[in-house]
Each structure stands twice: as structure tokens, then as C-alpha cells.
Amino acid sequence: MKIVIVGGTGLIGSKTAPILRERGHEVIAASPKSGVNTLTGAGLKEALTGAHVVIDLANSPSFEDKAVLEFFQASGRNLHVAEAAAGVRHHVALSIVGIERTPENGYFRAKVAQEELIKASGIPYTIIRSTQFMEFLGGIADSSMSGNTVRLSPGLFQPIAADDVAAAVADVALAAPRNGIVEIAGPDRAPFDEIVARYLKAMGDPREVVRDPEARYFGGKVDDQSLVPLGDARLGSIGLEEWVRGAKAQR
């Protein structure tokens, strides 16, 4: 079966492609560098010819509110037109847990718009909503600095390792379309500030984490229901401590 991964050279795509190839499938890792650009539509027709499944992992080069919304709208429309012409049987997209619960976050609003386009496309689909990746914990700490401290909400948080995300994406791509949403998360659920504090301590980072209920997460206020699955979810097998050991070993 031919599977096209849009954004196939990124963090999740580069981990998903080998899994699918090992299972005997033809995988095309499509990206602007390979001549496939969903924003302009360039190369889509050629890449999608004969494709059974498309996995959309494309991401906006800019996180500015207007730019990211325009990216997901234009990219989604171009991709769906090309998929319909190619007879694609399953569209798989990676989204984020809780995007409809934090409307102040411009990136989340853009992902909501992306999901609406998918549902209206007429192409069988499965949307995978994931919690935040463990690989981004350092960046979250950096973005939450206030003076010499890291200020974070005590709202619940449940990060997932990219390897677990890739495994879930591969499984969903090879299954029948759900025409609905599947949620995935890491095995450890705890207050946001505690998770990041554990990460920093394990990495030998001396920064102090301060619990602040008013702290914003990329513009949005976080409570116990903002960033974690509220119902059934597929849980990854890699806990925070195990992931940190692997991250430190790769230094």
C-alpha cells in the first residue's frame, strides 16, 4: 500500500515512516525539500498518485496567529483537492488534545479550523489528537521564564514521547478510517508545573519552577481539563523518567 506522509521529514514523520516501511508499505516522505508544498499545492498531484493513505503532519513555519490559521486553511484545502483527485481512501491528521477548550491560543484555533476542513472534505478520515510531546518540555520551560524562574500552571498535564506518537500514527494509518477522533497521551498525568520541574531536575537544569494558577500556556489559561484527555485515550508506554534517560544518553 502506498502511504504519503506530508511533513514526513519532521519529528513525528521521520519516526513513523520506518515503522510503516518495516510493515511492508511504500512510504513517500513528502516535504517542501522534496518538491511537495501543501501551501502552494506544488508537487501534490505527482506525490499522491496511487496513494491509498495520506498522513498530514505538516506544520506552519510561523506561529503568529494570522499566519498559522492561513497555513492550515490553505494547506488543508490544497491537500483535500489533491486527495480527492487521486482517490485517497484515508486521510490521517495529527492534532492536539483540548484545542476547543483553550480558544485564547491562536495555534489551537488554527487546528480547530484544520479539523473542520477535514470533516467537510468528504474523504474518509481519522484525526489523532495528541497531548504535548516530551521533546518540547525544554522549549516550554524557556517560553515560561519570568525573570530567573519558570512560571507554570498547576493544571493537569500528560506529555507523550514522540516514539509513542509515531507508533500510534502508524497503527491508525493502517486501520480503517474512524471518521472521528482518537486521543493519545503519555502514561504520566500530574500538574503541569510538577512535570516540568521533574524534567528540569532530571536534566540537571537548576531553574526553579514556580506554581502560578494565572500562568499562560502560549496565550491560553490552563486548568485541569485544558490539556489532558477527558475520555478514553490510547496511552503511550514511555514514562517521563525513561524518556529523560534516553534524552540524556543522546547528548
WOSULGI-V447613 format. One record per helix or strand of 3 or more residues. SS is the DSSP state (alpha for helix, beta for strand). FROM is the first residue (numbers start at 1). TO is the last residue. If there is no record, write none. Layout:
{{SS;FROM;TO} {SS;FROM;TO}}
This chain:
{{beta;2;6} {alpha;13;22} {beta;26;30} {alpha;32;34} {alpha;44;48} {beta;53;56} {alpha;65;86} {beta;90;96} {alpha;99;101} {alpha;106;120} {beta;125;130} {alpha;134;143} {beta;149;152} {alpha;162;174} {beta;180;185} {alpha;192;202} {beta;208;211} {alpha;240;249}}
